[in-house]
Amino acid sequence: MAWTRSSSSTGGVSATIPPGTAFFEDGGTAHGTVLVAADGVGSVIRPQRLPHARVVDSGTRLIYGRVPLTPRLRSELPTANCSRPPVDGCVKSFSGRSPVGIP
């Protein structure tokens, strides 16, 4: 099966799978047996591979970011109730309407 993709991040790619070679708009190629098309909700690949699939808004949103872990911030981060043992401070996952508060 062949598919074609165009996006601002890659410029475009076409391939035949499996196995196949992806041909990128910049002249590069990649050969493989698995293609991961992680191009998001506006995917142009999904309608080609799964024409019957519909996008349904689940009503959830995710906001994330990165903050430099300074010595001051490290001292303010709680270490209890971490979702995993702290390596560089506490890492916590929140689902739904969970508040985040750091004194």
Biopython code that builds the backbone (N, CA, C, O; Angstrom):
import numpy as np
from Bio.PDB.StructureBuilder import StructureBuilder

atoms = [
    (1, "MET", "N", (0.840, -1.171, 0.000)),
    (1, "MET", "CA", (0.000, 0.000, 0.000)),
    (1, "MET", "C", (0.887, 1.236, 0.000)),
    (1, "MET", "O", (1.913, 1.266, 0.679)),
    (2, "ALA", "N", (0.506, 2.227, -0.737)),
    (2, "ALA", "CA", (1.283, 3.465, -0.812)),
    (2, "ALA", "C", (0.529, 4.588, -0.125)),
    (2, "ALA", "O", (-0.702, 4.596, -0.117)),
    (3, "TRP", "N", (1.247, 5.526, 0.445)),
    (3, "TRP", "CA", (0.631, 6.695, 1.041)),
    (3, "TRP", "C", (1.541, 7.879, 0.842)),
    (3, "TRP", "O", (2.734, 7.721, 0.582)),
    (4, "THR", "N", (0.989, 9.052, 0.964)),
    (4, "THR", "CA", (1.755, 10.286, 0.825)),
    (4, "THR", "C", (1.394, 11.210, 1.972)),
    (4, "THR", "O", (0.241, 11.267, 2.400)),
    (5, "ARG", "N", (2.384, 11.930, 2.462)),
    (5, "ARG", "CA", (2.144, 12.863, 3.558)),
    (5, "ARG", "C", (2.823, 14.182, 3.254)),
    (5, "ARG", "O", (3.941, 14.206, 2.739)),
    (6, "SER", "N", (2.169, 15.254, 3.562)),
    (6, "SER", "CA", (2.761, 16.583, 3.468)),
    (6, "SER", "C", (2.488, 17.312, 4.765)),
    (6, "SER", "O", (1.367, 17.295, 5.272)),
    (7, "SER", "N", (3.510, 17.950, 5.300)),
    (7, "SER", "CA", (3.331, 18.771, 6.492)),
    (7, "SER", "C", (4.426, 19.811, 6.532)),
    (7, "SER", "O", (5.428, 19.697, 5.827)),
    (8, "SER", "N", (4.237, 20.825, 7.356)),
    (8, "SER", "CA", (5.233, 21.883, 7.445)),
    (8, "SER", "C", (6.509, 21.398, 8.118)),
    (8, "SER", "O", (7.575, 21.965, 7.879)),
    (9, "SER", "N", (6.431, 20.358, 8.957)),
    (9, "SER", "CA", (7.626, 19.905, 9.668)),
    (9, "SER", "C", (8.518, 19.012, 8.807)),
    (9, "SER", "O", (9.739, 19.036, 8.961)),
    (10, "THR", "N", (7.943, 18.239, 7.920)),
    (10, "THR", "CA", (8.770, 17.352, 7.104)),
    (10, "THR", "C", (8.774, 17.741, 5.642)),
    (10, "THR", "O", (9.651, 17.309, 4.893)),
    (11, "GLY", "N", (7.832, 18.533, 5.224)),
    (11, "GLY", "CA", (7.751, 18.893, 3.820)),
    (11, "GLY", "C", (6.976, 17.870, 3.038)),
    (11, "GLY", "O", (6.199, 18.233, 2.156)),
    (12, "GLY", "N", (7.162, 16.600, 3.331)),
    (12, "GLY", "CA", (6.411, 15.569, 2.638)),
    (12, "GLY", "C", (7.160, 14.258, 2.627)),
    (12, "GLY", "O", (8.386, 14.234, 2.733)),
    (13, "VAL", "N", (6.433, 13.175, 2.501)),
    (13, "VAL", "CA", (7.034, 11.850, 2.443)),
    (13, "VAL", "C", (6.049, 10.925, 1.747)),
    (13, "VAL", "O", (4.836, 11.060, 1.906)),
    (14, "SER", "N", (6.578, 9.990, 0.979)),
    (14, "SER", "CA", (5.718, 8.961, 0.409)),
    (14, "SER", "C", (6.417, 7.628, 0.594)),
    (14, "SER", "O", (7.646, 7.568, 0.586)),
    (15, "ALA", "N", (5.662, 6.575, 0.758)),
    (15, "ALA", "CA", (6.265, 5.272, 1.020)),
    (15, "ALA", "C", (5.311, 4.162, 0.621)),
    (15, "ALA", "O", (4.109, 4.374, 0.464)),
    (16, "THR", "N", (5.871, 2.983, 0.462)),
    (16, "THR", "CA", (5.094, 1.773, 0.259)),
    (16, "THR", "C", (5.419, 0.854, 1.424)),
    (16, "THR", "O", (6.596, 0.606, 1.687)),
    (17, "ILE", "N", (4.415, 0.337, 2.135)),
    (17, "ILE", "CA", (4.659, -0.486, 3.309)),
    (17, "ILE", "C", (3.824, -1.747, 3.247)),
    (17, "ILE", "O", (2.808, -1.753, 2.552)),
    (18, "PRO", "N", (4.198, -2.822, 3.940)),
    (18, "PRO", "CA", (5.534, -3.137, 4.416)),
    (18, "PRO", "C", (6.309, -3.953, 3.399)),
    (18, "PRO", "O", (5.665, -4.386, 2.444)),
    (19, "PRO", "N", (7.562, -4.212, 3.473)),
    (19, "PRO", "CA", (8.512, -3.210, 3.953)),
    (19, "PRO", "C", (8.547, -2.079, 2.947)),
    (19, "PRO", "O", (7.954, -2.184, 1.873)),
    (20, "GLY", "N", (9.215, -1.025, 3.271)),
    (20, "GLY", "CA", (9.193, 0.094, 2.345)),
    (20, "GLY", "C", (10.301, 1.081, 2.570)),
    (20, "GLY", "O", (11.083, 0.987, 3.516)),
    (21, "THR", "N", (10.339, 2.017, 1.681)),
    (21, "THR", "CA", (11.285, 3.109, 1.769)),
    (21, "THR", "C", (10.496, 4.403, 1.768)),
    (21, "THR", "O", (9.653, 4.627, 0.900)),
    (22, "ALA", "N", (10.771, 5.250, 2.740)),
    (22, "ALA", "CA", (10.148, 6.570, 2.790)),
    (22, "ALA", "C", (11.045, 7.532, 2.037)),
    (22, "ALA", "O", (12.256, 7.567, 2.259)),
    (23, "PHE", "N", (10.461, 8.298, 1.162)),
    (23, "PHE", "CA", (11.192, 9.285, 0.377)),
    (23, "PHE", "C", (10.763, 10.672, 0.849)),
    (23, "PHE", "O", (9.605, 11.057, 0.687)),
    (24, "PHE", "N", (11.696, 11.418, 1.432)),
    (24, "PHE", "CA", (11.384, 12.724, 1.976)),
    (24, "PHE", "C", (11.604, 13.804, 0.930)),
    (24, "PHE", "O", (12.411, 13.650, 0.014)),
    (25, "GLU", "N", (10.876, 14.892, 1.083)),
    (25, "GLU", "CA", (10.940, 15.984, 0.124)),
    (25, "GLU", "C", (12.339, 16.585, 0.023)),
    (25, "GLU", "O", (12.705, 17.112, -1.028)),
    (26, "ASP", "N", (13.128, 16.514, 1.098)),
    (26, "ASP", "CA", (14.477, 17.075, 1.064)),
    (26, "ASP", "C", (15.489, 16.147, 0.403)),
    (26, "ASP", "O", (16.682, 16.450, 0.386)),
    (27, "GLY", "N", (15.029, 15.013, -0.144)),
    (27, "GLY", "CA", (15.917, 14.079, -0.827)),
    (27, "GLY", "C", (16.354, 12.904, 0.029)),
    (27, "GLY", "O", (16.921, 11.945, -0.494)),
    (28, "GLY", "N", (16.105, 12.954, 1.327)),
    (28, "GLY", "CA", (16.486, 11.860, 2.215)),
    (28, "GLY", "C", (15.560, 10.668, 2.058)),
    (28, "GLY", "O", (14.429, 10.799, 1.591)),
    (29, "THR", "N", (16.058, 9.498, 2.458)),
    (29, "THR", "CA", (15.257, 8.277, 2.429)),
    (29, "THR", "C", (15.455, 7.511, 3.729)),
    (29, "THR", "O", (16.450, 7.699, 4.428)),
    (30, "ALA", "N", (14.506, 6.655, 4.040)),
    (30, "ALA", "CA", (14.609, 5.767, 5.193)),
    (30, "ALA", "C", (13.904, 4.472, 4.835)),
    (30, "ALA", "O", (12.771, 4.492, 4.353)),
    (31, "HIS", "N", (14.577, 3.328, 5.070)),
    (31, "HIS", "CA", (14.010, 2.022, 4.749)),
    (31, "HIS", "C", (13.643, 1.315, 6.048)),
    (31, "HIS", "O", (14.382, 1.391, 7.030)),
    (32, "GLY", "N", (12.513, 0.634, 6.054)),
    (32, "GLY", "CA", (12.129, -0.087, 7.259)),
    (32, "GLY", "C", (10.887, -0.919, 7.043)),
    (32, "GLY", "O", (10.282, -0.896, 5.971)),
    (33, "THR", "N", (10.514, -1.654, 8.077)),
    (33, "THR", "CA", (9.316, -2.489, 8.017)),
    (33, "THR", "C", (8.185, -1.933, 8.871)),
    (33, "THR", "O", (7.053, -2.408, 8.788)),
    (34, "VAL", "N", (8.487, -0.924, 9.696)),
    (34, "VAL", "CA", (7.469, -0.307, 10.534)),
    (34, "VAL", "C", (7.526, 1.199, 10.314)),
    (34, "VAL", "O", (8.602, 1.797, 10.341)),
    (35, "LEU", "N", (6.382, 1.799, 10.100)),
    (35, "LEU", "CA", (6.292, 3.245, 9.961)),
    (35, "LEU", "C", (5.442, 3.774, 11.103)),
    (35, "LEU", "O", (4.297, 3.358, 11.274)),
    (36, "VAL", "N", (5.997, 4.687, 11.883)),
    (36, "VAL", "CA", (5.254, 5.312, 12.967)),
    (36, "VAL", "C", (4.824, 6.684, 12.479)),
    (36, "VAL", "O", (5.657, 7.556, 12.231)),
    (37, "ALA", "N", (3.547, 6.865, 12.348)),
    (37, "ALA", "CA", (2.998, 8.125, 11.849)),
    (37, "ALA", "C", (2.406, 8.896, 13.016)),
    (37, "ALA", "O", (1.194, 8.886, 13.229)),
    (38, "ALA", "N", (3.261, 9.559, 13.763)),
    (38, "ALA", "CA", (2.823, 10.307, 14.941)),
    (38, "ALA", "C", (2.605, 11.766, 14.562)),
    (38, "ALA", "O", (3.272, 12.659, 15.083)),
    (39, "ASP", "N", (1.669, 11.998, 13.652)),
    (39, "ASP", "CA", (1.466, 13.360, 13.159)),
    (39, "ASP", "C", (0.220, 14.017, 13.723)),
    (39, "ASP", "O", (-0.253, 15.016, 13.182)),
    (40, "GLY", "N", (-0.311, 13.474, 14.792)),
    (40, "GLY", "CA", (-1.338, 14.149, 15.563)),
    (40, "GLY", "C", (-2.754, 14.064, 15.039)),
    (40, "GLY", "O", (-3.069, 13.296, 14.130)),
    (41, "VAL", "N", (-3.605, 14.891, 15.655)),
    (41, "VAL", "CA", (-5.037, 14.842, 15.373)),
    (41, "VAL", "C", (-5.351, 15.232, 13.936)),
    (41, "VAL", "O", (-6.351, 14.777, 13.381)),
    (42, "GLY", "N", (-4.526, 16.057, 13.330)),
    (42, "GLY", "CA", (-4.748, 16.471, 11.947)),
    (42, "GLY", "C", (-4.036, 15.581, 10.953)),
    (42, "GLY", "O", (-3.689, 16.029, 9.860)),
    (43, "SER", "N", (-3.813, 14.340, 11.307)),
    (43, "SER", "CA", (-3.068, 13.399, 10.481)),
    (43, "SER", "C", (-3.626, 13.303, 9.065)),
    (43, "SER", "O", (-4.836, 13.203, 8.862)),
    (44, "VAL", "N", (-2.722, 13.333, 8.093)),
    (44, "VAL", "CA", (-3.138, 13.072, 6.717)),
    (44, "VAL", "C", (-2.903, 11.608, 6.371)),
    (44, "VAL", "O", (-3.323, 11.140, 5.313)),
    (45, "ILE", "N", (-2.230, 10.886, 7.264)),
    (45, "ILE", "CA", (-1.976, 9.461, 7.044)),
    (45, "ILE", "C", (-3.174, 8.629, 7.492)),
    (45, "ILE", "O", (-3.531, 7.652, 6.834)),
    (46, "ARG", "N", (-3.802, 9.013, 8.617)),
    (46, "ARG", "CA", (-4.927, 8.239, 9.153)),
    (46, "ARG", "C", (-6.020, 8.002, 8.115)),
    (46, "ARG", "O", (-6.462, 6.862, 7.969)),
    (47, "PRO", "N", (-6.479, 9.026, 7.384)),
    (47, "PRO", "CA", (-7.544, 8.765, 6.415)),
    (47, "PRO", "C", (-7.125, 7.806, 5.307)),
    (47, "PRO", "O", (-7.969, 7.136, 4.712)),
    (48, "GLN", "N", (-5.823, 7.738, 5.028)),
    (48, "GLN", "CA", (-5.352, 6.826, 3.995)),
    (48, "GLN", "C", (-5.270, 5.394, 4.506)),
    (48, "GLN", "O", (-5.573, 4.449, 3.778)),
    (49, "ARG", "N", (-4.854, 5.238, 5.775)),
    (49, "ARG", "CA", (-4.701, 3.900, 6.355)),
    (49, "ARG", "C", (-5.988, 3.407, 7.014)),
    (49, "ARG", "O", (-6.269, 2.209, 6.990)),
    (50, "LEU", "N", (-6.771, 4.307, 7.599)),
    (50, "LEU", "CA", (-8.014, 3.960, 8.303)),
    (50, "LEU", "C", (-9.129, 4.898, 7.833)),
    (50, "LEU", "O", (-9.570, 5.756, 8.597)),
    (51, "PRO", "N", (-9.585, 4.750, 6.604)),
    (51, "PRO", "CA", (-10.562, 5.700, 6.066)),
    (51, "PRO", "C", (-11.889, 5.727, 6.829)),
    (51, "PRO", "O", (-12.614, 6.719, 6.750)),
    (52, "HIS", "N", (-12.219, 4.677, 7.556)),
    (52, "HIS", "CA", (-13.477, 4.617, 8.305)),
    (52, "HIS", "C", (-13.372, 5.249, 9.697)),
    (52, "HIS", "O", (-14.396, 5.484, 10.339)),
    (53, "ALA", "N", (-12.158, 5.529, 10.174)),
    (53, "ALA", "CA", (-11.970, 6.049, 11.532)),
    (53, "ALA", "C", (-12.367, 7.522, 11.609)),
    (53, "ALA", "O", (-12.081, 8.311, 10.709)),
    (54, "ARG", "N", (-13.039, 7.871, 12.720)),
    (54, "ARG", "CA", (-13.437, 9.255, 12.961)),
    (54, "ARG", "C", (-12.665, 9.809, 14.152)),
    (54, "ARG", "O", (-12.369, 9.076, 15.096)),
    (55, "VAL", "N", (-12.341, 11.085, 14.116)),
    (55, "VAL", "CA", (-11.728, 11.757, 15.254)),
    (55, "VAL", "C", (-12.854, 12.231, 16.160)),
    (55, "VAL", "O", (-13.781, 12.906, 15.714)),
    (56, "VAL", "N", (-12.767, 11.869, 17.444)),
    (56, "VAL", "CA", (-13.775, 12.263, 18.424)),
    (56, "VAL", "C", (-13.070, 13.034, 19.534)),
    (56, "VAL", "O", (-12.093, 12.550, 20.105)),
    (57, "ASP", "N", (-13.557, 14.219, 19.837)),
    (57, "ASP", "CA", (-12.985, 15.028, 20.905)),
    (57, "ASP", "C", (-13.374, 14.419, 22.246)),
    (57, "ASP", "O", (-14.559, 14.318, 22.565)),
    (58, "SER", "N", (-12.384, 14.014, 23.030)),
    (58, "SER", "CA", (-12.643, 13.392, 24.332)),
    (58, "SER", "C", (-12.946, 14.424, 25.409)),
    (58, "SER", "O", (-13.374, 14.068, 26.507)),
    (59, "GLY", "N", (-12.730, 15.685, 25.104)),
    (59, "GLY", "CA", (-12.990, 16.727, 26.089)),
    (59, "GLY", "C", (-11.849, 16.948, 27.064)),
    (59, "GLY", "O", (-11.963, 17.787, 27.957)),
    (60, "THR", "N", (-10.754, 16.220, 26.919)),
    (60, "THR", "CA", (-9.623, 16.391, 27.823)),
    (60, "THR", "C", (-8.546, 17.221, 27.135)),
    (60, "THR", "O", (-8.472, 17.261, 25.907)),
    (61, "ARG", "N", (-7.725, 17.873, 27.921)),
    (61, "ARG", "CA", (-6.630, 18.677, 27.411)),
    (61, "ARG", "C", (-5.399, 18.380, 28.247)),
    (61, "ARG", "O", (-5.515, 17.971, 29.403)),
    (62, "LEU", "N", (-4.230, 18.580, 27.676)),
    (62, "LEU", "CA", (-2.978, 18.367, 28.391)),
    (62, "LEU", "C", (-2.127, 19.605, 28.233)),
    (62, "LEU", "O", (-1.886, 20.075, 27.120)),
    (63, "ILE", "N", (-1.679, 20.124, 29.346)),
    (63, "ILE", "CA", (-0.771, 21.263, 29.338)),
    (63, "ILE", "C", (0.506, 20.795, 30.010)),
    (63, "ILE", "O", (0.468, 20.211, 31.093)),
    (64, "TYR", "N", (1.617, 21.049, 29.377)),
    (64, "TYR", "CA", (2.875, 20.628, 29.960)),
    (64, "TYR", "C", (3.934, 21.671, 29.654)),
    (64, "TYR", "O", (3.740, 22.544, 28.808)),
    (65, "GLY", "N", (5.033, 21.572, 30.337)),
    (65, "GLY", "CA", (6.107, 22.522, 30.119)),
    (65, "GLY", "C", (7.381, 22.056, 30.793)),
    (65, "GLY", "O", (7.417, 21.024, 31.463)),
    (66, "ARG", "N", (8.410, 22.833, 30.602)),
    (66, "ARG", "CA", (9.702, 22.533, 31.215)),
    (66, "ARG", "C", (10.164, 23.757, 31.985)),
    (66, "ARG", "O", (10.024, 24.892, 31.530)),
    (67, "VAL", "N", (10.715, 23.503, 33.153)),
    (67, "VAL", "CA", (11.222, 24.572, 33.999)),
    (67, "VAL", "C", (12.629, 24.180, 34.420)),
    (67, "VAL", "O", (12.845, 23.047, 34.852)),
    (68, "PRO", "N", (13.597, 25.095, 34.305)),
    (68, "PRO", "CA", (14.953, 24.766, 34.765)),
    (68, "PRO", "C", (14.931, 24.393, 36.245)),
    (68, "PRO", "O", (14.334, 25.096, 37.060)),
    (69, "LEU", "N", (15.578, 23.296, 36.582)),
    (69, "LEU", "CA", (15.584, 22.814, 37.962)),
    (69, "LEU", "C", (16.748, 23.463, 38.710)),
    (69, "LEU", "O", (17.835, 22.896, 38.816)),
    (70, "THR", "N", (16.493, 24.650, 39.219)),
    (70, "THR", "CA", (17.506, 25.392, 39.969)),
    (70, "THR", "C", (17.589, 24.840, 41.389)),
    (70, "THR", "O", (16.672, 24.150, 41.835)),
    (71, "PRO", "N", (18.664, 25.130, 42.099)),
    (71, "PRO", "CA", (18.748, 24.674, 43.489)),
    (71, "PRO", "C", (17.568, 25.169, 44.336)),
    (71, "PRO", "O", (17.068, 24.436, 45.189)),
    (72, "ARG", "N", (17.122, 26.414, 44.102)),
    (72, "ARG", "CA", (15.984, 26.937, 44.870)),
    (72, "ARG", "C", (14.713, 26.144, 44.571)),
    (72, "ARG", "O", (13.994, 25.756, 45.491)),
    (73, "LEU", "N", (14.436, 25.902, 43.292)),
    (73, "LEU", "CA", (13.234, 25.153, 42.933)),
    (73, "LEU", "C", (13.306, 23.729, 43.463)),
    (73, "LEU", "O", (12.308, 23.194, 43.947)),
    (74, "ARG", "N", (14.493, 23.106, 43.375)),
    (74, "ARG", "CA", (14.656, 21.743, 43.895)),
    (74, "ARG", "C", (14.310, 21.695, 45.378)),
    (74, "ARG", "O", (13.697, 20.732, 45.840)),
    (75, "SER", "N", (14.696, 22.724, 46.126)),
    (75, "SER", "CA", (14.417, 22.727, 47.570)),
    (75, "SER", "C", (12.928, 22.922, 47.854)),
    (75, "SER", "O", (12.450, 22.539, 48.921)),
    (76, "GLU", "N", (12.186, 23.518, 46.907)),
    (76, "GLU", "CA", (10.758, 23.761, 47.106)),
    (76, "GLU", "C", (9.878, 22.606, 46.640)),
    (76, "GLU", "O", (8.705, 22.546, 47.008)),
    (77, "LEU", "N", (10.415, 21.696, 45.845)),
    (77, "LEU", "CA", (9.610, 20.590, 45.322)),
    (77, "LEU", "C", (9.345, 19.550, 46.402)),
    (77, "LEU", "O", (10.262, 19.146, 47.117)),
    (78, "PRO", "N", (8.099, 19.117, 46.522)),
    (78, "PRO", "CA", (7.808, 18.051, 47.487)),
    (78, "PRO", "C", (8.384, 16.732, 46.984)),
    (78, "PRO", "O", (8.393, 16.470, 45.781)),
    (79, "THR", "N", (8.861, 15.909, 47.901)),
    (79, "THR", "CA", (9.395, 14.609, 47.494)),
    (79, "THR", "C", (8.450, 13.476, 47.866)),
    (79, "THR", "O", (8.646, 12.343, 47.427)),
    (80, "ALA", "N", (7.430, 13.760, 48.665)),
    (80, "ALA", "CA", (6.460, 12.721, 49.035)),
    (80, "ALA", "C", (5.409, 12.582, 47.940)),
    (80, "ALA", "O", (5.149, 13.524, 47.191)),
    (81, "ASN", "N", (4.821, 11.422, 47.856)),
    (81, "ASN", "CA", (3.736, 11.150, 46.911)),
    (81, "ASN", "C", (4.137, 11.308, 45.448)),
    (81, "ASN", "O", (3.320, 11.698, 44.614)),
    (82, "CYS", "N", (5.367, 11.013, 45.147)),
    (82, "CYS", "CA", (5.811, 11.084, 43.754)),
    (82, "CYS", "C", (5.291, 9.873, 42.998)),
    (82, "CYS", "O", (5.118, 8.798, 43.573)),
    (83, "SER", "N", (5.041, 10.052, 41.696)),
    (83, "SER", "CA", (4.564, 8.925, 40.899)),
    (83, "SER", "C", (5.695, 7.959, 40.585)),
    (83, "SER", "O", (5.448, 6.841, 40.134)),
    (84, "ARG", "N", (6.915, 8.374, 40.814)),
    (84, "ARG", "CA", (8.080, 7.496, 40.683)),
    (84, "ARG", "C", (9.156, 8.064, 41.599)),
    (84, "ARG", "O", (9.071, 9.223, 42.003)),
    (85, "PRO", "N", (10.157, 7.271, 41.929)),
    (85, "PRO", "CA", (11.205, 7.798, 42.809)),
    (85, "PRO", "C", (11.861, 9.024, 42.181)),
    (85, "PRO", "O", (12.169, 9.013, 40.989)),
    (86, "PRO", "N", (12.079, 10.079, 42.963)),
    (86, "PRO", "CA", (12.669, 11.286, 42.398)),
    (86, "PRO", "C", (14.100, 11.057, 41.946)),
    (86, "PRO", "O", (14.904, 10.457, 42.660)),
    (87, "VAL", "N", (14.404, 11.535, 40.768)),
    (87, "VAL", "CA", (15.769, 11.503, 40.249)),
    (87, "VAL", "C", (16.308, 12.919, 40.332)),
    (87, "VAL", "O", (17.305, 13.175, 41.007)),
    (88, "ASP", "N", (15.649, 13.830, 39.647)),
    (88, "ASP", "CA", (15.986, 15.253, 39.706)),
    (88, "ASP", "C", (14.779, 16.018, 40.225)),
    (88, "ASP", "O", (14.265, 16.903, 39.541)),
    (89, "GLY", "N", (14.330, 15.690, 41.409)),
    (89, "GLY", "CA", (13.139, 16.321, 41.949)),
    (89, "GLY", "C", (11.950, 15.404, 41.793)),
    (89, "GLY", "O", (12.078, 14.276, 41.315)),
    (90, "CYS", "N", (10.822, 15.880, 42.188)),
    (90, "CYS", "CA", (9.605, 15.080, 42.160)),
    (90, "CYS", "C", (8.946, 15.163, 40.791)),
    (90, "CYS", "O", (8.815, 16.246, 40.222)),
    (91, "VAL", "N", (8.538, 14.030, 40.272)),
    (91, "VAL", "CA", (7.807, 13.978, 39.010)),
    (91, "VAL", "C", (6.421, 13.472, 39.336)),
    (91, "VAL", "O", (6.275, 12.392, 39.907)),
    (92, "LYS", "N", (5.411, 14.226, 38.988)),
    (92, "LYS", "CA", (4.046, 13.858, 39.328)),
    (92, "LYS", "C", (3.165, 13.917, 38.106)),
    (92, "LYS", "O", (3.315, 14.808, 37.271)),
    (93, "SER", "N", (2.254, 12.984, 37.990)),
    (93, "SER", "CA", (1.277, 12.992, 36.905)),
    (93, "SER", "C", (-0.083, 13.302, 37.495)),
    (93, "SER", "O", (-0.440, 12.786, 38.554)),
    (94, "PHE", "N", (-0.840, 14.140, 36.816)),
    (94, "PHE", "CA", (-2.171, 14.498, 37.265)),
    (94, "PHE", "C", (-3.156, 14.162, 36.166)),
    (94, "PHE", "O", (-2.879, 14.397, 34.989)),
    (95, "SER", "N", (-4.296, 13.617, 36.533)),
    (95, "SER", "CA", (-5.348, 13.304, 35.569)),
    (95, "SER", "C", (-6.595, 14.090, 35.919)),
    (95, "SER", "O", (-6.838, 14.407, 37.084)),
    (96, "GLY", "N", (-7.376, 14.399, 34.911)),
    (96, "GLY", "CA", (-8.639, 15.081, 35.158)),
    (96, "GLY", "C", (-8.442, 16.492, 35.656)),
    (96, "GLY", "O", (-7.673, 17.262, 35.080)),
    (97, "ARG", "N", (-9.136, 16.830, 36.725)),
    (97, "ARG", "CA", (-9.090, 18.195, 37.241)),
    (97, "ARG", "C", (-8.271, 18.257, 38.520)),
    (97, "ARG", "O", (-8.726, 18.803, 39.525)),
    (98, "SER", "N", (-7.080, 17.708, 38.489)),
    (98, "SER", "CA", (-6.228, 17.690, 39.671)),
    (98, "SER", "C", (-5.477, 19.010, 39.794)),
    (98, "SER", "O", (-4.867, 19.471, 38.829)),
    (99, "PRO", "N", (-5.519, 19.619, 40.972)),
    (99, "PRO", "CA", (-4.775, 20.869, 41.155)),
    (99, "PRO", "C", (-3.289, 20.597, 41.344)),
    (99, "PRO", "O", (-2.894, 19.542, 41.842)),
    (100, "VAL", "N", (-2.493, 21.544, 40.949)),
    (100, "VAL", "CA", (-1.052, 21.460, 41.161)),
    (100, "VAL", "C", (-0.677, 22.633, 42.044)),
    (100, "VAL", "O", (-0.981, 23.781, 41.719)),
    (101, "GLY", "N", (-0.028, 22.359, 43.141)),
    (101, "GLY", "CA", (0.371, 23.444, 44.028)),
    (101, "GLY", "C", (1.731, 23.186, 44.626)),
    (101, "GLY", "O", (1.980, 22.131, 45.210)),
    (102, "ILE", "N", (2.605, 24.151, 44.477)),
    (102, "ILE", "CA", (3.922, 24.080, 45.103)),
    (102, "ILE", "C", (4.071, 25.358, 45.910)),
    (102, "ILE", "O", (3.957, 26.454, 45.361)),
    (103, "PRO", "N", (4.325, 25.231, 47.210)),
    (103, "PRO", "CA", (4.414, 26.441, 48.049)),
    (103, "PRO", "C", (5.503, 27.381, 47.585)),
    (103, "PRO", "O", (5.703, 28.438, 48.184)),
]
sb = StructureBuilder()
sb.init_structure("model")
sb.init_model(0)
sb.init_chain("A")
sb.init_seg("    ")
for serial, (resi, resn, name, xyz) in enumerate(atoms, 1):
    if name == "N":
        sb.init_residue(resn, " ", resi, " ")
    sb.init_atom(name, np.array(xyz, "f"), 0.0, 1.0, " ", f" {name:<3s}", serial, name[0])
structure = sb.get_structure()
